């Protein structure tokens, strides 16, 4: 059961990286942000929604393994950033879905919040992985 939890976590983390690369590559290629309904944004949304699903599946896969020696060794300090990352991922997806509306008010503020949550997701996932790897 532990291997499912581990692999599902790595798949979710990989999906986070892939989803993040889409707008970054778009910005590097075109020198500007993609329009809300453009192909790169649709791809980013699709990968992002898949990422949220993978994160949820990882959470469900981990629940039976919470009593394992690896989870216990990681302790509460490894689970706290994981919970924060999951919460942030849901908030990030919500902001992203709002940004799809071309008539969105306060687009700049929402985009900044979307970027901020993305950075915080990466940091909390990194802390989670680091603490689990250090524990054994």
PyMOL commands that set and color helices and strands:
alter all, ss='L'
color gray80, all
select helices_A, chain A and resi 2-30+39-63+69-99+107-135
alter helices_A, ss='H'
color red, helices_A
deselect
rebuild
show_as cartoon
